[in-house]
Structures are given as structure tokens and as C-alpha cells.
Amino acid sequence: MNIYTKEKRRQILREIVSNHGIGDQHHLQTELARRGIDTTQATISRDLHDMGYVKVQLDHGAYRYDLFEKTAEDSVWRRLKILFKNFVIGVKSTQNLLLVKTSPGNANGVASLIDGLRREEILGTIAGDDTILIVMDTKENCESVEKSLRELLD
């Protein structure tokens, strides 16, 4: 029987991520189980998303979860460039809509960072498993943001 509450599970999950630099949910699930917390991968995924964690690639090619904090725009752009390099397949626009295709399972993390840009011309994002829809305020601003996002792919 799992005696831990959601808040306690998330506290322990935060501790595991910050102390061990784990980058995949299977290892997180194993570490939680070692601490007596029996949970599913889906619950871990939901917890990580709700707590603001995104998967980032380290310089040596490994991955780890990192807390996405609302920081300065230039910091967000640097992190977004890493995610684009590793997970984004393409960017395409029409009128005031941008479509960003990612590898499966990575749209939410990328969309979260796009939201973190807090740009007024970005009205919002909707993320699925491998697709992000970005709604822009005007066609002109859509073209400008599309150009900026495409540059992240280079």
C-alpha cells in the first residue's frame, strides 16, 4: 500500500531529480519504488509537467530533468535552442498560426518554454504528443516568430 500523498511524492521526486540528475522516467520510477512509493510512469510524467520540469540534453549527450523557472528571455531562448536542436523536426506557419513538429513525447516541454518567452504577440500554445500549435496575434508577427524559431533549428 502506498502511504504517500501526492505532495510527499512530489517532494521526494524533486529531491531525486535535484540530487541524482536523472533523465528518464523509468529510473525515476525505480528510485521512487526504492523509497516505498509505488507509482506509474504516467503519474511521474504528470508530476514532472505540473512541477515545471523539462528534459534537457547535457553537453556530453545525456539527458536530465531540470526545473524550468520563469527566467529572463535570453535564458529561455538558450534553453529553447537546446530543445529545438534535440526534439524539433520542423516549423510551419499559415496566417497567424505556427505549427511546430517534435519527436514523440516532447511537445509539452517545448511548448512550456515557448510560453515562458512571455511574448505579447504569442497569444497561446496548445501541445499534443508531437505537435504544438502556436496562436499569434497577427500574420506579420507570426512570420517574425517563425523566422526566429527556424533559426533555432540551425
Secondary structure as a PSIPRED ss2 file (coil, helix, strand):
# PSIPRED VFORMAT (PSIPRED V4.0)

   1 M C   1.000  0.000  0.000
   2 N C   1.000  0.000  0.000
   3 I C   1.000  0.000  0.000
   4 Y C   1.000  0.000  0.000
   5 T C   1.000  0.000  0.000
   6 K H   0.000  1.000  0.000
   7 E H   0.000  1.000  0.000
   8 K H   0.000  1.000  0.000
   9 R H   0.000  1.000  0.000
  10 R H   0.000  1.000  0.000
  11 Q H   0.000  1.000  0.000
  12 I H   0.000  1.000  0.000
  13 L H   0.000  1.000  0.000
  14 R H   0.000  1.000  0.000
  15 E H   0.000  1.000  0.000
  16 I H   0.000  1.000  0.000
  17 V H   0.000  1.000  0.000
  18 S H   0.000  1.000  0.000
  19 N H   0.000  1.000  0.000
  20 H H   0.000  1.000  0.000
  21 G C   1.000  0.000  0.000
  22 I C   1.000  0.000  0.000
  23 G C   1.000  0.000  0.000
  24 D C   1.000  0.000  0.000
  25 Q H   0.000  1.000  0.000
  26 H H   0.000  1.000  0.000
  27 H H   0.000  1.000  0.000
  28 L H   0.000  1.000  0.000
  29 Q H   0.000  1.000  0.000
  30 T H   0.000  1.000  0.000
  31 E H   0.000  1.000  0.000
  32 L H   0.000  1.000  0.000
  33 A H   0.000  1.000  0.000
  34 R H   0.000  1.000  0.000
  35 R C   1.000  0.000  0.000
  36 G C   1.000  0.000  0.000
  37 I C   1.000  0.000  0.000
  38 D C   1.000  0.000  0.000
  39 T C   1.000  0.000  0.000
  40 T C   1.000  0.000  0.000
  41 Q H   0.000  1.000  0.000
  42 A H   0.000  1.000  0.000
  43 T H   0.000  1.000  0.000
  44 I H   0.000  1.000  0.000
  45 S H   0.000  1.000  0.000
  46 R H   0.000  1.000  0.000
  47 D H   0.000  1.000  0.000
  48 L H   0.000  1.000  0.000
  49 H H   0.000  1.000  0.000
  50 D H   0.000  1.000  0.000
  51 M H   0.000  1.000  0.000
  52 G C   1.000  0.000  0.000
  53 Y E   0.000  0.000  1.000
  54 V E   0.000  0.000  1.000
  55 K E   0.000  0.000  1.000
  56 V E   0.000  0.000  1.000
  57 Q E   0.000  0.000  1.000
  58 L C   1.000  0.000  0.000
  59 D C   1.000  0.000  0.000
  60 H C   1.000  0.000  0.000
  61 G C   1.000  0.000  0.000
  62 A C   1.000  0.000  0.000
  63 Y E   0.000  0.000  1.000
  64 R E   0.000  0.000  1.000
  65 Y E   0.000  0.000  1.000
  66 D E   0.000  0.000  1.000
  67 L E   0.000  0.000  1.000
  68 F C   1.000  0.000  0.000
  69 E C   1.000  0.000  0.000
  70 K C   1.000  0.000  0.000
  71 T C   1.000  0.000  0.000
  72 A C   1.000  0.000  0.000
  73 E H   0.000  1.000  0.000
  74 D H   0.000  1.000  0.000
  75 S H   0.000  1.000  0.000
  76 V H   0.000  1.000  0.000
  77 W H   0.000  1.000  0.000
  78 R H   0.000  1.000  0.000
  79 R H   0.000  1.000  0.000
  80 L H   0.000  1.000  0.000
  81 K H   0.000  1.000  0.000
  82 I H   0.000  1.000  0.000
  83 L H   0.000  1.000  0.000
  84 F H   0.000  1.000  0.000
  85 K H   0.000  1.000  0.000
  86 N H   0.000  1.000  0.000
  87 F H   0.000  1.000  0.000
  88 V E   0.000  0.000  1.000
  89 I E   0.000  0.000  1.000
  90 G E   0.000  0.000  1.000
  91 V E   0.000  0.000  1.000
  92 K E   0.000  0.000  1.000
  93 S E   0.000  0.000  1.000
  94 T E   0.000  0.000  1.000
  95 Q C   1.000  0.000  0.000
  96 N C   1.000  0.000  0.000
  97 L E   0.000  0.000  1.000
  98 L E   0.000  0.000  1.000
  99 L E   0.000  0.000  1.000
 100 V E   0.000  0.000  1.000
 101 K E   0.000  0.000  1.000
 102 T E   0.000  0.000  1.000
 103 S C   1.000  0.000  0.000
 104 P C   1.000  0.000  0.000
 105 G C   1.000  0.000  0.000
 106 N C   1.000  0.000  0.000
 107 A H   0.000  1.000  0.000
 108 N H   0.000  1.000  0.000
 109 G H   0.000  1.000  0.000
 110 V H   0.000  1.000  0.000
 111 A H   0.000  1.000  0.000
 112 S H   0.000  1.000  0.000
 113 L H   0.000  1.000  0.000
 114 I H   0.000  1.000  0.000
 115 D H   0.000  1.000  0.000
 116 G H   0.000  1.000  0.000
 117 L C   1.000  0.000  0.000
 118 R C   1.000  0.000  0.000
 119 R C   1.000  0.000  0.000
 120 E C   1.000  0.000  0.000
 121 E C   1.000  0.000  0.000
 122 I E   0.000  0.000  1.000
 123 L E   0.000  0.000  1.000
 124 G E   0.000  0.000  1.000
 125 T E   0.000  0.000  1.000
 126 I E   0.000  0.000  1.000
 127 A E   0.000  0.000  1.000
 128 G C   1.000  0.000  0.000
 129 D C   1.000  0.000  0.000
 130 D C   1.000  0.000  0.000
 131 T E   0.000  0.000  1.000
 132 I E   0.000  0.000  1.000
 133 L E   0.000  0.000  1.000
 134 I E   0.000  0.000  1.000
 135 V E   0.000  0.000  1.000
 136 M E   0.000  0.000  1.000
 137 D C   1.000  0.000  0.000
 138 T C   1.000  0.000  0.000
 139 K H   0.000  1.000  0.000
 140 E H   0.000  1.000  0.000
 141 N H   0.000  1.000  0.000
 142 C H   0.000  1.000  0.000
 143 E H   0.000  1.000  0.000
 144 S H   0.000  1.000  0.000
 145 V H   0.000  1.000  0.000
 146 E H   0.000  1.000  0.000
 147 K H   0.000  1.000  0.000
 148 S H   0.000  1.000  0.000
 149 L H   0.000  1.000  0.000
 150 R H   0.000  1.000  0.000
 151 E H   0.000  1.000  0.000
 152 L H   0.000  1.000  0.000
 153 L H   0.000  1.000  0.000
 154 D C   1.000  0.000  0.000
